[in-house]
Amino acid sequence: MRTALIILLGFVVWGLCLGVGRMIGARGAMGAATAIFCVVWLIVAGVNMWMGVTKAGYSFREELPIFLVIFLLPAIVAVVVKWKFL
């Protein structure tokens, strides 16, 4: 359940980044917003992984697949939507 909530948070953060990009309105702002989202989301997913390893006691090998799902699902959707529709 926690993983699903974090992934949902990723989509919310992406939406916020797109909103800021639309408010800026400059040429290429949506592409920049998607790129900034990917960097920010990589950091957030990394912090989540670090907390799982250091605080929850999971090993790196146990947390790595969770990290990949948490990072890649919103990031791939964001990049594909940007590429196809924005």
Backbone torsions as a table, in degrees:
resi	resn	phi	psi	omega
1	MET	NA	-40.3	179.9
2	ARG	-62.7	-39.6	179.3
3	THR	-63.5	-42.7	179.2
4	ALA	-63.6	-39.2	178.3
5	LEU	-65.9	-38.6	179.1
6	ILE	-68.0	-39.5	177.0
7	ILE	-63.8	-42.4	176.4
8	LEU	-60.1	-41.0	175.8
9	LEU	-59.5	-36.9	177.2
10	GLY	-59.6	-43.0	178.3
11	PHE	-67.7	-34.3	176.6
12	VAL	-65.6	-44.2	178.6
13	VAL	-63.1	-40.3	177.3
14	TRP	-61.6	-43.2	176.9
15	GLY	-61.1	-40.2	176.7
16	LEU	-63.5	-42.3	178.2
17	CYS	-62.8	-41.5	177.8
18	LEU	-65.6	-37.6	177.5
19	GLY	-62.4	-42.9	177.5
20	VAL	-65.4	-41.4	177.9
21	GLY	-61.3	-39.6	179.1
22	ARG	-69.4	-36.8	178.0
23	MET	-65.8	-37.6	177.7
24	ILE	-65.9	-45.5	172.5
25	GLY	71.5	4.7	179.5
26	ALA	-73.3	159.2	177.7
27	ARG	-63.0	128.2	-179.9
28	GLY	84.5	6.9	-177.2
29	ALA	-66.5	-35.3	-179.5
30	MET	-69.2	-37.3	175.3
31	GLY	-65.9	-41.2	177.4
32	ALA	-65.6	-38.8	179.2
33	ALA	-63.8	-39.8	178.7
34	THR	-67.5	-41.0	178.4
35	ALA	-65.1	-43.5	178.3
36	ILE	-63.2	-41.5	177.0
37	PHE	-58.0	-45.5	-178.3
38	CYS	-61.0	-40.3	178.8
39	VAL	-67.9	-47.1	179.6
40	VAL	-62.3	-42.0	-177.9
41	TRP	-69.3	-32.6	174.3
42	LEU	-61.6	-42.4	178.6
43	ILE	-65.3	-45.1	180.0
44	VAL	-62.2	-45.2	179.3
45	ALA	-64.8	-36.6	176.5
46	GLY	-65.2	-41.2	177.0
47	VAL	-64.3	-40.9	177.0
48	ASN	-60.3	-42.4	178.6
49	MET	-65.1	-43.6	179.1
50	TRP	-59.8	-42.0	178.7
51	MET	-65.4	-37.8	177.6
52	GLY	-64.3	-36.3	-179.1
53	VAL	-78.1	-45.6	-173.8
54	THR	-85.7	-38.9	-174.7
55	LYS	-93.8	-43.1	-175.1
56	ALA	-88.5	-15.2	175.7
57	GLY	86.8	12.1	176.4
58	TYR	-77.6	154.9	176.1
59	SER	-82.5	164.9	177.7
60	PHE	-59.0	-41.6	-179.0
61	ARG	-66.3	-30.3	176.9
62	GLU	-75.2	-34.8	-176.8
63	GLU	-83.3	-23.4	-175.6
64	LEU	-58.6	-46.6	178.4
65	PRO	-63.3	-36.0	178.1
66	ILE	-64.9	-44.5	177.4
67	PHE	-57.4	-46.0	-177.8
68	LEU	-63.4	-41.3	178.5
69	VAL	-66.4	-46.0	-178.1
70	ILE	-62.8	-40.5	-179.5
71	PHE	-79.5	-50.0	-168.9
72	LEU	-72.6	-35.6	-177.2
73	LEU	-60.0	-55.5	177.5
74	PRO	-67.2	-36.6	-177.0
75	ALA	-66.9	-43.7	-179.8
76	ILE	-66.7	-42.2	177.8
77	VAL	-60.8	-43.6	-179.6
78	ALA	-61.8	-45.7	-178.0
79	VAL	-67.5	-41.9	-179.4
80	VAL	-66.8	-43.5	178.7
81	VAL	-63.6	-42.2	177.8
82	LYS	-60.9	-45.0	-176.9
83	TRP	-65.8	-41.2	-174.2
84	LYS	-89.2	-34.1	-167.8
85	PHE	-120.8	-25.1	-174.1
86	LEU	-103.0	NA	NA
